[in-house]
């Protein structure tokens, strides 16, 4: 199916556009909640909506019978969900502030209490209004595939409200999120801003439960924001990247839920849209956690391994310089000072030869002129730092070697120049070993 069909086909545009609007608004709020370290609040409030969903459906059934229209039913259910989400938030605040219950305990208690009430009500509605009970289940587990143009219009209004509040009060939200005390000192009405954040969170949950369900709603609040957090460098960029990840997750969730069964030609295979959206958002979050340039686990591991390898190479150059910069040496001599296996040493020596630091000839190893300079420079940094620790930091001579072994690999030219000036261009280290002069390197 053509990608454009997802946006223009009468059957597919409701789920696609509706879920994209839902994910956009939910993720923007989730970014703020994540920065405020209140991720579990979304989980508690989403479960708190369940009694409202059940009672809203039951009230619609009492007033209009089981033939109530989908539009009326949606309005009653979403209104009930919003009311009970607010009651859940009030319950959390009461437990924390009045009864001094820890935040995690209060969240768990409210989540369990409200969800238990909802299950109790649902068991009665199941027999009194059996046809309405199926619509209640849509909000519990989500059923984005049945969304229509009405949901697009409804979620457009709710999403527009969320986006407007975030854009208009961006500065206030940022100040209260990162430094509440400073915000108060410059005249920001923090209570009002926090009330807006609560309203945004409730709106985001109300918008989302029809698509991904009450059970999975907290994932859509947090997953896009957690992914964007690995790439963002400012509050504005965080919101922008969060919105992009959320919209992409919604579209791919819809796309994959339809295309994968079609590709596999498996008529019995069913991939519900809501859970697929959550899975896509989670995968994107995991990918960002692993491979983001600044904070990704894999790339940090690669940088760590590269740095460790560079240290080994520099240690070998330093060893060769100490053994005699212009003499030839063997692998056995190097292995007396470096704890490496023979094959590992061979690989490093080949790399150093390729980079022009040393020459290899029939097992004989000799530094090139560039290698001699580099090895001498590492020795210079090592001995400068040892002297600094002894003369300026008051460290004992016997305790400075190990620290200098680590620092010699990370001292910058600026620090080297400052050490040289501070120590008056020294000639010997604390062990009375000569410090290679800068002008000869």
C-alpha positions in Angstrom: 0.0 0.0 0.0 1.2 3.5 -0.8 2.4 5.5 2.1 0.2 8.4 1.2 -2.8 6.1 1.6 -2.2 6.2 5.3 -3.0 9.9 5.3 -5.8 10.1 2.8 -7.6 6.8 2.7 -10.8 7.1 4.7 -10.1 3.8 6.6 -6.4 4.4 7.5 -6.2 8.2 8.0 -8.1 8.1 11.3 -5.7 5.7 13.0 -2.6 7.2 11.4 -3.3 10.9 11.9 -5.1 10.3 15.2 -2.2 8.4 16.8 0.3 10.8 15.5 -1.5 13.7 17.2 -1.8 11.6 20.3 1.9 10.7 20.4 2.9 14.3 19.7 1.0 15.8 22.6 1.8 13.0 25.0 5.5 13.0 24.3 5.8 16.8 24.7 4.3 16.5 28.2 6.4 13.4 28.8 9.6 15.4 28.2 8.6 17.8 30.9 7.6 15.0 33.3 10.9 13.1 32.6 13.0 16.2 33.4 11.1 16.7 36.6 11.8 13.1 37.5 8.1 12.3 37.8 7.9 9.5 35.2 5.8 7.2 37.4 3.2 9.9 37.9 2.0 9.3 34.3 1.7 5.6 35.1 -0.4 6.3 38.2 -2.7 8.8 36.5 -3.2 6.6 33.5 -4.5 3.8 35.7 -6.5 6.3 37.6 -8.6 7.0 34.5 -10.1 3.5 34.4 -12.9 4.2 36.9 -13.8 7.3 34.9 -13.8 5.3 31.6 -16.1 2.7 33.1 -18.5 5.2 34.8 -18.5 7.4 31.7 -19.6 4.5 29.6 -22.2 3.4 32.2 -23.6 6.9 32.4 -23.9 7.2 28.7 -25.7 3.8 28.7 -28.1 5.0 31.3 -28.9 8.2 29.6 -29.0 7.0 26.0 -29.2 3.2 26.1 -26.9 0.8 24.5 -27.5 2.4 21.1 -25.6 5.5 22.1 -23.5 6.9 19.3 -19.7 6.6 19.2 -19.3 10.4 19.4 -21.4 10.7 22.6 -19.7 7.7 24.1 -16.3 9.1 23.4 -17.2 12.4 25.0 -18.6 10.8 28.2 -15.6 8.4 28.5 -13.0 11.0 28.0 -14.7 13.4 30.4 -14.9 10.7 33.0 -11.2 9.8 32.4 -10.1 13.4 32.9 -12.1 13.8 36.1 -10.7 10.6 37.7 -7.2 11.4 36.5 -7.5 14.7 38.4 -8.8 12.9 41.4 -5.9 10.6 41.3 -3.5 13.5 41.2 -5.3 15.1 44.2 -5.0 11.8 46.0 -1.2 11.6 45.4 -0.8 15.2 46.7 -2.8 14.4 49.8 -0.8 11.3 50.6 2.5 13.0 50.1 1.8 16.4 51.7 -0.8 15.7 54.4 0.1 12.1 55.4 3.8 12.4 54.6 3.9 9.2 52.6 6.8 8.7 50.3 6.2 9.5 46.7 6.8 6.0 45.3 4.4 4.5 48.0 1.7 7.2 47.2 1.9 6.5 43.5 1.6 2.8 44.0 -1.3 3.2 46.4 -3.3 5.5 44.1 -2.6 3.3 41.1 -3.7 0.2 42.8 -6.7 1.8 44.5 -8.2 3.5 41.4 -7.5 0.6 39.1 -9.1 -1.8 41.5 -12.2 0.5 41.7 -12.3 0.5 37.9 -12.2 -3.3 37.7 -14.9 -3.6 40.2 -17.2 -1.2 38.3 -16.4 -2.9 35.0 -17.5 -6.3 36.3 -21.0 -4.8 37.0 -21.1 -3.0 33.6 -20.1 -6.2 31.8 -23.5 -7.7 32.7 -25.7 -4.5 32.7 -24.4 -3.2 29.4 -22.5 -6.0 27.7 -22.1 -4.1 24.4 -20.7 -1.1 26.1 -18.3 -3.2 28.0 -16.4 -4.0 24.7 -15.9 -0.2 24.2 -14.5 0.1 27.7 -12.0 -2.6 26.9 -10.8 -0.5 23.9 -9.6 2.1 26.4 -8.0 -0.4 28.6 -5.8 -2.0 26.0 -6.2 0.5 23.1 -7.7 0.1 19.7 -6.3 2.7 17.4 -7.4 0.8 14.3 -11.0 1.8 14.9 -10.4 5.5 15.1 -12.3 7.7 12.7 -12.3 11.3 11.4 -14.1 12.3 14.5 -11.2 11.3 16.6 -8.9 13.3 14.3 -10.9 16.4 15.0 -11.2 15.7 18.7 -7.5 14.9 19.2 -6.5 17.9 17.0 -8.2 20.2 19.4 -6.7 18.6 22.5 -3.3 18.4 20.9 -3.5 22.0 19.8 -4.3 23.0 23.4 -1.3 21.0 24.7 1.1 22.4 22.1 -0.1 26.0 22.6 0.4 25.8 26.4 3.9 24.3 25.9 4.9 27.0 23.4 3.4 30.0 25.2 4.8 29.0 28.6 8.0 27.4 27.4 10.2 29.8 29.5 8.2 29.3 32.6 8.1 25.6 32.2 11.8 25.5 31.7 12.6 27.6 34.8 10.2 25.6 37.1 11.5 22.3 35.7 15.2 23.0 36.2 15.3 25.4 39.2 12.1 26.0 41.0 13.6 28.2 43.7 15.2 30.5 41.2 11.9 30.7 39.3 10.2 31.9 42.5 12.9 34.5 43.2 12.4 36.1 39.8 8.6 36.3 40.2 7.4 33.2 38.3 4.2 31.9 39.8 5.4 28.3 40.3 2.2 27.0 41.6 0.3 28.2 38.5 3.0 26.7 36.2 2.9 23.4 38.1 -0.9 23.4 37.7 -0.5 23.9 34.0 1.9 20.9 33.9 -0.7 18.8 35.7 -3.3 19.9 33.3 -1.0 19.0 30.4 -0.3 15.6 31.8 -4.0 14.8 32.3 -4.8 16.0 28.8 -2.0 13.9 27.3 -3.3 10.8 29.1 -6.9 11.4 28.1 -5.8 11.9 24.5 -3.7 8.7 24.5 -5.7 6.0 26.2 -8.0 5.5 23.2 -4.9 4.7 21.0 -2.5 2.7 23.1 -4.6 2.0 26.1 -4.5 2.7 29.8 -2.0 0.0 30.5 0.6 1.2 27.9 0.0 4.9 28.1 3.0 5.7 30.4 5.3 4.2 27.8 4.2 6.8 25.2 4.8 9.5 27.7 8.4 8.5 28.5 9.9 6.5 25.6 10.1 9.3 23.0 11.4 11.8 25.6 14.0 9.3 26.9 15.2 8.8 23.3 15.4 12.5 22.6 17.2 13.1 25.9 20.2 11.3 24.6 20.5 13.7 21.6 19.2 17.0 23.0 21.4 19.9 24.1 18.8 22.3 25.3 15.2 22.4 26.5 13.9 23.5 23.1 15.9 20.9 21.2 14.6 18.2 23.6 11.0 19.2 22.9 11.6 19.3 19.1 13.4 15.9 19.0 10.7 14.4 21.3 8.0 15.5 18.9 9.9 14.0 16.0 10.4 10.6 17.7 6.8 10.5 18.8 5.4 11.3 15.4 7.7 8.8 13.8 6.8 6.1 16.3 3.1 6.6 15.6 3.4 6.4 11.9 5.8 3.4 12.0 3.5 1.6 14.5 0.5 2.0 12.1 2.6 1.1 9.1 4.2 -2.0 10.5 0.9 -3.3 12.1 -0.5 -3.5 8.6 2.5 -4.2 6.4 4.1 -7.0 8.4 1.1 -9.3 8.2 0.7 -8.4 4.5 4.3 -9.1 3.8 4.3 -12.4 5.6 0.9 -13.3 3.9 -0.3 -14.4 7.3 -4.0 -13.8 7.5 -4.2 -15.1 11.1 -1.4 -12.8 12.3 -2.7 -9.7 14.0 -0.5 -6.9 15.2 -2.5 -4.3 17.2 -1.6 -0.7 16.4 -1.3 0.6 19.9 1.2 -1.9 21.2 3.1 -1.6 17.9 3.4 2.1 18.4 4.8 1.5 21.9 7.2 -1.2 20.6 8.5 1.2 17.9 9.0 4.0 20.5 10.8 1.6 22.8 13.1 0.4 20.0 13.9 3.9 19.0 14.6 4.7 22.7 16.9 1.7 23.0 18.7 2.6 19.8 19.3 6.1 21.1 20.5 4.8 24.5 23.0 2.5 22.7 24.1 4.6 19.7 23.6 8.3 20.4 26.8 10.3 19.7 27.3 11.8 23.1 25.8 9.4 25.6 25.3 6.1 23.7 26.5 3.0 25.6 28.1 1.5 22.5 29.8 4.6 21.4 31.0 5.3 24.9 32.4 1.8 25.0 34.1 2.4 21.6 35.7 5.6 22.9 36.8 3.9 26.0 38.5 1.1 24.1 40.1 3.6 21.6 41.5 5.6 24.5 42.8 2.4 26.2 44.4 1.4 22.9 46.0 4.8 22.5 47.4 4.5 26.0 49.0 1.2 25.1 50.5 2.6 22.0 51.9 5.6 23.9 53.3 3.3 26.6 55.1 1.2 24.1 56.7 4.4 22.5 57.6 5.6 26.0 59.2 2.2 26.8 61.2 2.2 23.6 62.4 5.8 24.3 63.5 4.8 27.8 65.3 1.7 26.5 67.2 3.8 24.0 65.5 6.0 21.5 68.1 5.4 18.7 68.8 1.8 19.4 67.1 -1.3 18.1 65.1 -3.5 20.5 63.2 -6.8 20.5 59.6 -7.7 21.5 61.0 -9.6 24.5 62.5 -6.3 25.8 59.2 -4.5 25.5 57.2 -7.4 27.1 59.4 -7.0 30.2 57.8 -3.6 30.8 54.3 -4.1 29.3 51.8 -6.7 30.3 50.7 -7.7 26.8 50.4 -11.0 24.9 52.7 -11.5 22.0 50.0 -11.3 19.4 48.5 -8.1 20.9 52.0 -6.5 20.9 52.5 -7.6 17.3 49.3 -5.9 16.2 50.2 -2.7 18.0 53.7 -2.7 16.6 52.3 -3.1 13.1 49.9 -0.2 13.6 52.8 2.0 15.0 54.8 1.1 11.9 52.0 1.9 9.6 51.6 5.3 11.3 55.3 6.1 11.0 56.2 5.9 14.7 58.7 3.0 14.4 60.4 0.7 11.9 60.4 -3.1 12.0 63.1 -5.2 10.3 63.7 -8.9 11.0 62.3 -8.6 14.5 64.3 -5.5 15.3 62.3 -2.5 16.5 63.6 1.1 16.3 61.8 4.4 16.8 61.6 6.8 13.9 62.4 10.5 14.4 58.7 11.2 14.9 58.4 8.2 17.3 61.4 9.4 19.2 59.8 12.8 19.7 56.4 11.3 20.6 57.9 8.9 23.2 60.1 11.7 24.7 57.0 13.9 24.9 55.1 11.3 26.9 58.0 10.9 29.3 58.2 14.7 29.6 54.5 14.9 30.6 54.9 12.0 33.0 57.8 13.6 34.9 56.3 17.1 34.8 53.2 15.8 36.5 55.2 13.9 39.1 57.1 17.1 40.0 53.9 19.1 40.2 52.3 16.6 42.6 55.4 16.7 44.8 56.2 20.4 44.8 52.7 21.9 44.5 50.3 19.3 45.9 52.5 18.0 48.7 52.3 14.3 47.6 54.9 11.8 48.6 57.5 10.8 46.0 56.6 7.2 46.3 52.9 7.9 45.6 53.1 10.0 42.4 54.1 7.4 39.8 50.8 5.7 39.3 48.8 8.9 39.0 51.3 10.2 36.5 50.9 7.0 34.5 47.3 8.0 34.0 47.6 11.7 33.5 50.4 11.6 30.9 47.8 10.5 28.3 45.4 13.3 28.9 47.5 16.4 29.6 46.8 19.0 26.9 49.4 21.4 25.5 47.8 24.2 27.5 48.3 22.3 30.7 51.8 21.4 29.8 52.7 25.0 29.1 51.1 26.0 32.5 53.1 23.3 34.3 56.3 24.4 32.7 55.7 28.0 33.7 54.5 27.1 37.2 57.6 24.8 37.8 60.0 27.3 36.2 60.9 25.1 33.3 62.4 22.2 35.4 65.2 20.0 34.4 64.7 17.0 36.7 61.7 15.2 38.2 61.4 14.2 41.9 63.4 11.0 41.3 66.2 13.1 39.8 65.5 11.8 36.3 66.0 14.3 33.5 62.9 15.9 32.0 63.2 16.0 28.2 63.2 19.7 27.2 60.4 20.9 25.0 62.6 22.4 22.4 64.3 19.1 21.6 61.0 17.3 21.0 
